[in-house]
């Protein structure tokens, strides 16, 4: 403290001014979408780093209609008869289920007739059953006003303080089902602005009363229908209070990734019923349903009830509702400090981070002390999270870091004129590591070419002509800049050299100007990552109003000429040769087989065993006389599922039969591989050859007639 008293007053004023300025700068941008998304991502990180699966209620069970159930019951036409759900209800009632909720909309009459709906309604009436409804901001019309909100949709809930969200209409279940419903619950929810579901509305006001969310309806029934009220402190279920945020939404406290709660495939329940009907044991632990709160919903990818959450971009929507139900039942949702407290915390962090520049003479020591403050606050956000409190991280931490930047003086050395020239010339299409080596050895870039074994990469956007016709020039340039930047970054991160951009196409290579013994492995890694990029890039493009993109990639390894081609004043660092042309042809050959990434056998063999390739065919491409065996690059072998490996084995068998000349059997074998574009293309070819419609098949080699 003695040291602090000796500090001059004007220095304290300057430090305080820096801290306040930092807070004001960050506060100015804190309302922008990207900053809110950043705060959401810090919360997501806390969830991912500190899951609490042991705190998830074991009394909540999720009956899922998953991919496995769809396959096992594929003999049933979709949608399933609703009496089957009634049978499931009857079974769970016999096994002691306390409440069952359907995260499935039954607003339209069954296609199998009203008797089908009546069976489900009758089964639902025998225990506490909650059915889902969707809410709408517009009414269906005066003639239907009395049926917009049936009595089962309303809940006795007292509200005071800020008004909750409102709606004017809903679509209840079919009348025969509605008669058996104990209560209806809304599943109309919207994610945070960045598209991630982190909170839900618990209730919605309507002209006829309050409609609960499906989780609130479940929690209310499971709690014995206590008196319930909603105010600025949160929602009160009897003597239990659950915290809500300032928008009167429940901040979800996820306890872990997918399947944190007990999942029971619906096909297992049908199998249990069949086994018991035959006089055997159900083959399923029925005690998990004893006293349970059960949610029935979809997790099959084809049924599209998958939502982005802190744990995954494809998290089952029914488990989001299960999480909310758990939070309401046990009062363990996340709390969040108000905006005023976040502002004060940001100011405190900034002041403490800036003190080091007054206390310590060493800039390094001051920076270390300031970073220590920032890290301590980050640790505080984690500790608070473990106790169920969401402390804002982005605002205070950004303010502290900005204070460090404003309070410290960092000097940078400047490169020589030659190094700056080389860096400017080549940093656009060489990775930083390559640029550093070229700066140290400029002779690597002398005019002229040399012959090297390298791997070439050609990519092109499928259907880009039609995409460009639908966009004005400025929007088209914006789309290309986003796409090409992300793709080129991946190429350079793996040590590749971007040769050139031709519209939407990217041409690159590995192995020059620096030699890489593993150039094929680097190229394949880049191709896999480029294809994976689309999973994250396409949702962002759609959000900005752009179309989704699908990229075709061709890879080939072989002897090429590479170097600076041109004049002394203007040249390009590029490649040429027959092996380069083959890579370009393979990119286009993807169209024939419906594939995304195609490589020659030379690339597949040089890349190594960590990649999974499928041998597709042997072809002769346009402009080359020698046939080439082509392979599809599917990704890293370690990521391959058992289903993928089974498909490859089936394709290999069909391809062997095709090459043997038994086209009829080959067509039949290819037809047994579902949802596989190469199999579909090969089956069509076999049939075309048998009908005499093509002459492009000779001695097991298919001759391509177009690029």
N, C-alpha and C positions, 0 to 999 in steps of 0.2 A: 504493500500500500504506500510505503514511503516513496517508492519510485514513481507511482502514479501522481502523487502530490506535486512533484517537481516538474511535471509536464506543463509547458506553456499553454495558456488559455486559448490562444489563436489556433494551436495545433488541434486541440480538442474540437474547436469549432469547425475546422476544415474536415476532420475525420467524421464528425457528425453530419456535415453537409454531404460528404461522399456517400455515407450510408443511406441518408434520406433520399438523395438523388437516385441511387441504385434501386431503392424500393419503389420510387415513383416511376422509374423507367420500366421496371418489370410489371408493376401494377397497371401501367398504361396498356401493355400488351396481354395482360392476364385474361382479359375477356374475349380474346380472339380464339377461334376454334382450335388452332393448332396447340395453343397453350393449355386449353382445357383437355384436349386429347392427351397431351403430355402428362398432365396430372393423373388422368385415368390410367395411363400406362404405368405410372409409378405405383398406383394401387394394385394393378394387375401383377406387377413384379412381386409385391409383398404377398399376394395370394400364392403365387407360384413358388416362392422361396419358403413359405411357412404354412403349408397345408395343415389342417387339423382334422383328419378323417375320423379320429377317435371321438370327436365331439359331434359327429353326425348322428342323429337319432336313429337307433336301430328299430324303432317302431314305425318307421316310414319305409314302405316297400313300393317299388315301381314295377308294374307289369308292362313289359315292352313288346310292341310289335316290331321286331328287329329284322335285320336282313336274313338271319337264320330262320326265323319263323316264316317269313315270306317264302323262302325256298322249301322248307319242310311242308308247308301248306299250299304249295303252288298249284295243286289240283283244284283249289277253290278259286272261283272267279272273283275279281275285285270290282267294287267293294264287297266285303264279306257280308253274308246275311247277318242282320243284327241280333237274331236269336242266338248266335254264337257268343256274342258278348253277354247275353242273358245267361247262358250256361256258365260262363266264367263267373258272373256275379253269384249265381247259385252255389257254385263250388266254394268261392271265397267266403260266402256267408256260412256255409257248413263248417268251414275251417276256422271261423271265429273272427273274420275281419270286422273291424269296428266301423269304418267309413270307407267308401270307395268313390273316387272322383275320376271322371272321364275327361282327359284333355283331348277330346275328339268332338267335332261338331256333328250333330245329328239334325240340323235344321231342315233338311229336305226329307220328304217321305221316302221310306225304303223302296228301292226298285223291285223288291220282292213282295210288296203289298203291305197293307196296314196291319195284317196279322203278324208280320215280322216285327214291326214297331211295337205292337201290343205285347209280344212275348218279352221284349227287352224292358218295356215299362213295367210289366208285372213283376219281373225279377227285381227291378230297381226298387219297387215299393216295399220289398221285404227287409230292407236294411237302409241305413243312412247313405244316400247316394247323391253325389253332386255331378251335375252336367255342365259343360262349358257353353258359354254364349259369347258372341262378338258384339261389341257396342259400336254405334254409328252416330255421327254428328248431325245427321239429317233424318227426319222422320219419314216413314214410308207413306204418310198421307193421313188426312183426317179420318178417312174411313177405317183405318186400321189402328188408330191411336189407342184404342182400349186393349189391343193385343200386343202392343210393342213391349210392354213390361208386365208379364204375368206375375202373380203373387210370389211364385217361387224365386223370382229374380231379385226380390227386394229383401232388405235385411234391416232390422231395428237398430239403427246406428245414430247416435246423437253427435252432431258436429258443431263446433264453434271455432272462431278464429278465421283464418284465410279459407276461402272456398276451395273445395276439391274440384278435380276435373269433372266435366259434365258431358252428358250424351243425351240424345233425343230418341234413340231407337235401338232395338237389339233384335237378333234373330234367334228365338228360343228353339228348343228341340221340337220335333214333330209332336203333335198333340198326344198321341198314344204314349210316347216316351215321357213327355212333360208331366203327365198324370202320376208317374211313378217317381219323379224327382223330389228329393227332400228340399233342395235349394239349388239355385243356379249360380255359377261363378264366372266372372268375366276373364277371358284370356287375352283381351285387347291390351297389349303393352307396346311401348315403343322403346328402342334402345337409347343410349346416350348419343350425343351428336356424332361421335366417331364410329357409331354402328355397333358398339359393344353393350350387352345387357349387364348392367351393374345394379340396377334398381328397378322397382316395379311400383305402379300405383296400387294402393290397397283397396280403394273404393272410388266409385264414380257417382256423382249426383245426377238424377234424372227428374223430370217433372213429376214423377209418381213416387219418388223415394230414392234410397241409396242402394246401388247394386254393388255387392262385394266382389273383389277379385276372387278367382278360384282358390288361391291359397288362404285368403281370409275366411272364405266360406268353410273350408276344411278345418282351419284352426278354431273357428267359432263352434262348429259342431263337436270337434274333438274335446273342446274345453267345457262342454256341457251347456252351450248356448247362454253364456253369461251376459250381463249387461255390458254393452260395448259403446264406447264414445271415442271421438277423434278431436284432439285439440292441438295447440302449439307444442305441447310436450311429447306428443306421439299418439299412438292408438292404445286404448285401454281395454283389455279383455278381462273383465272381472277385476281382480286385484293385481293383474300383471300389465305392465306398461312396456310397449315396444317403441323404441326411438325411430323417428322418421326424419328425413332431411327437410330443408326449408321449403321444398316444393311438395311436402307431405307425401313423399314416396319412401318406400322401404329400401334402404341400401342393403343389398344382398350380402350376407356373410357366407361365401362359399367355403365349404370345408375340405374340398379337394377336387381333383380332376373327375372326368367322366367315370361313372359307376362307383362313386363314393357311397351311394346308397345301394341297398340290396336290389339287384335286378332279377326279375323272373321272366324269362321269355314266355310269351303267351302260348307258343307251341308246346311248351312243357306242361302247361295246364291242360291243354286238350289231350296230350299224351297220358296225363294222369287220369283224366276222366275215362279214356278208353281202357286203361289198365284196370281201373276199379270196376268198370262195367263187365270186364272179363273175369272178375273175381280175384284179381291180383292186387299187389300193393301199388300205390300211386307213383313210386319211384321219385318222390319229391318230398322235401321236408315241409309238411303242412303247418308245423308250429310257427313258421315265420309269419303266418297270417293271423295268428291268434292275437287279438287286440290291436292289430295294425291299422294304420292309415295308409290306404293303397291308392296310388295314382296309376291310371291306365293311359298310355300314350304311345306315340310313334318314335322310333329311333332309326328305322330303315331309311337309308339315304334317299330312296325313290319317293318317299312320302313327304320330304321337304319340311320336317319340323326340327330343323337344326339351327341353332342360334350362336352368334359369336359371344363368348364370355371371357373373363380373364384367363381361363385355362386353355381355351381352344376356340378356333374359329368355327368349329362344327360341333357344338355342344348340344345335347338333346334338350329341346324346349321343355319336355316334361320334367327333366331333372332341375331346370331352372325353377319351375313351379314347386318341386319338392323342396328345394333349398329355401324358397320363400316360406313355405308351410312350416318347415323346421324352425326358421327364425321367428315366426309369429307364435308358434306353440311354446317355445322356450324363452322367448324374449331376448334372443342373442343376435339380433341384427346389428349392423355397424352403426355407430354414432359418428357424427362429423362436427368439427368445431365450426363456428360461424365465420363469415368473411371478415368480420372485425378482428376476431382473434387471430386469424391467419395474417392479417396486416400487421398486427402487433408482433407476432412471432417473426415475420420477415424483417421488421425493423430491429428486433433484438439480435437476430442472427447477423445482420449486416453490421451493427455496431460492434458486436463482439469480434467479428472477423476483421474489422478495421483497426481494432485496438493494437494489434501486433505491430502495425507500421509506426505507431508512436512509442511503443515499449521497447522494441528491438531495433538496433542500428543495422543489423544484417537484414537485407531484403529476403534472403533465403529463410532465415529464422522467422521473419514476419509472415512470409507466405506459408511456412509450415504451421505456425500457430493458427493462421486464418483457416487453412484447410482442416485443421483439427476441429475447429468450431463447426465447420460445415459437416464433417463426418459425424461429430457428436449429435448434431441435430438429425442427421439421417438415421442414426441409431435410435434416437428418441421416437421418430416416426414408426420405427419397427416395433419398439417396446409398446407404444400406444396401440398399434395395430393388434398385437398379441392380446391386448386387454379389450379389444372391441371398439377402438376409437380410431377414426380416420383423421390424422393430422395432415394437412396439405404439405406436400413435399416440394413440388415444382416451384411455387412462389417463393417461399423462404430460402430454399437452396439456390435458386437462380439469383436472388438478391444478394446472398452472401458471396457467390462466385463473382458477380459483377462488381461488388465492392473490392474484392481481391484484385480484379483487373484494373479498376480505376485507381486503387491505392498503390499498386506496384508499378514499377517501371521495368519493362522488359526490352532489352536491346537485341537486335538481330544483325548478323553479319551479311554483307552482300557478296554475291558470287562475282567472279570475273566476267568481263564482257563476253568471252567465248562460251563460258558455262551458261550464262543467261540465254545466249542465242540458242545453244543446243537444247536447253530445258524448254524454251518456248516452242522450238520447232518440233520436238518429239514427245513432250508430255501429253499431247493430245491423243497419241495413239500407241504409246509405250507405257508399260507399268512403271511406277516410281523406282522399283529396284533396277529395272533395265536402264532407265534414264541415268541413274547414279553411275552405273558401270560405263555407260557410253561417255559420260562426262569425263571419267577418268581415262578413257581410251578412245578419243575421237577418231582414230584411224579405222575403227570398226565401220565407219560410215563413209568410206571413200567411194567415189563414183565407180560403178562397175558392178558385176555380178559374180556369184560363185555358186557352184552346185552343192546342194546339201540335201540330206534326207530330213524332211520336216512333215508336219501335219497341217493340212489346209482345212479351213472352216468357211462354209458358205451358209448364210441364213437368209430367209425371205419370209415376209408376212403373207399368210394365205388370204387371198381375196382382197389385197390392198387396193387394187384398182377401184372396186366398188366402194370400198371404205372412203377413198380419197374423193370420189364423186359426190359423196354425201356430206362432205365437210367444206367449209369455206377455207381459203388459203391460210389465214391466220390460225384457225383451229387445227388444220392439218399439220402446220409447222410445229404447233405446240404439242400435238400428239407424237410426232416423230422425235422431237427433242426429249420428251419423257422416256419413250421406248428405247431410242438409240443410246441414250446416256446410261440407262440401267444395264442394258445388254453389254455395252462396251466396257463398263466398269468391271463386269464379271470376267470378260476376256482378259483385261489387263491385270486383274487380281491374280489370275492363274499364270501370269508371265507371258501372255500372248501379245502379239503385235497386231493392231488394227490396220489393215492394209488400206481400206477405203470404205466409204459409205456410198452406195448407189441407190438413191431414193430410200426405200425402207430396208434394203439389203445391207448386210454386213459381211465383209470379206476380211478374214484374219488368218494368222498362222502362228505356229509355235516352233521354235528352233533357230530363230534369227531375230535381231543381230547377235543375241547370245545363244550359245549352244545349250540344249537341254537333252539329256539322254532319254528323259521321260516325256518328250513332247506329246506323244500320243495320249498318255495318261492325263496330262494337263488339258489337252483339247477335249477329251471326253468328260473330264470334270467340269469344264466350262460349259459344254453342251447340256449336261444334266442340270447344272445350276441355272442356266438360261431358261430351260423348260420349267423348272420349279419356280422361277421368278414370276411366271404368268399367274400362279395361284394367288400371289399377293398383289401383283400389279393390276390384273384385270378388275377386281372389285374397286380399286382406286380410280381406274379409268372410267368405269361405269358411273361412279359417284360424281365424276366431273363431266358427265354427259358424253363420253367417248364410247365407241364400240369396244367389245372385247377383242383381243388379238390372239391369233394362233400362229406360231412360228414353225417353219420347216427348216431343218438343219441338215447339211451334208458334210461328211468328214472323210478325208482320205490321207493316207500316209504314203510317202514315196519320195523319189528324187526330184528336186525342183531347183530352178535357178532363182536366187534371191539377191537383191542388192539395190543400189541407187540407179534407177533407169531414167535417162533424160539427158539434159545438157548441164554444163558447168553452173549455169545460173538458175536453172529450174529443174528439179528432179523429184521423183517419187521413190520411196523405199517400198518395193513391191516384189511379187513373185510371179513366175510363169512356168509353164511346162505342161506336159500331158497329165501328170498327177494332179495338177491344179484344176485342169479341165474336168477331170473325173469327179473331184469333190463338188464342183458346180453342178454336174449332171446328177449326182446322187441327191443333192438338195431337191431338184425338180422331180426325181423319181419317187419321192415321198408321196406325190399326188396319186401315183398309180396304186400304191398299197395302203393309202390312208394313214401313213405313219407320220411321226413328228421328227424323229432323228434317225438318219440312215448313215451307215459307215461301211467302208470296204473291209474285206477280211484282213487286209494289211493293218488297218487301224485297230481292229478288234484284237488281233494277235499281239500287237505292240503295246496296247493299253494295259494288259495284265488282267489277272483274275478278279480284281475288285469290282469290275463292271459286268453287268448282265446283258448279254447280246442274244438276239434271236436270229438265226440264219433264215432269211426270207426266201431267197431265190438266186438263180444264176441268170444274169441278163447281159445283153450287149447294148451299151448306151450309144446314143447318137454321136457320131464323130470318132468312135474308137472301134477297132477291129477285134480286140481281144475281149472275151467275155470276163465278167467279174462277178464274184459271189458277194451278194449284198447282205448286210445284217442290220437289224434294228437295235439301236441302243435304248434299253429300257430303264437304265438307272444303275444305282449301286447294288451289287449283288446282296449286300447285307440288308437292304431294305425290301427285298423281294418277299412277297407273301407266298404261302403254300399254294394258293389258288393260281398265282402267276406262274409258278413253276409247273403246275399241272397243265396249264394252257400251253406252255412252251413244249412240254413233252408231247401233248396231243398234236401240236402243229408240226413238230419234227416227224412224227409218224406219218402224218398226211403228206408232208413234203417228200418223204422217202417214197411213198406210194406214187406220188405225182411223177417223180423222176424215173420211176420204174416203168412208167407209161400206162399204168392202170388208172386212167383218168376218171372212170366212173366211181371206183372205190375211193379215189382221192377226193372227189367232189363230196361224197358222202361223209368222209372223215372231216373235211374242212367245215361242213355244215353243222357238225356237232360242237363246234367251238363258238359259243354265243358272244355277241357284242365285241367282235374282234375284226376290225377293218381288213387286215391282211388276209385272214381266213375267208372273209366274204369276197375279196378281190380274187383270190386263187380259185375259189369254188366257181365264181362266174367265168373265169378263164377256162377252167376244165370243161364247163358246159358249152362254152363258145367253141372250143376246139372240137368237141365231139359233134357239134352241129355243123362243123365245117365253115364257121364264120370267120376264122382267123388263120392266117398263114405265118404268123409271127412266132410260132413255137417250133423249134428244130432241135432235136437231140437233147432235150432237157434244158435248152437255153431259150429264154424269151427275148425277142428282139424288140427293143423300144424304138418307136418311130417318131417320138416327139421329145423335146427337151423338158 
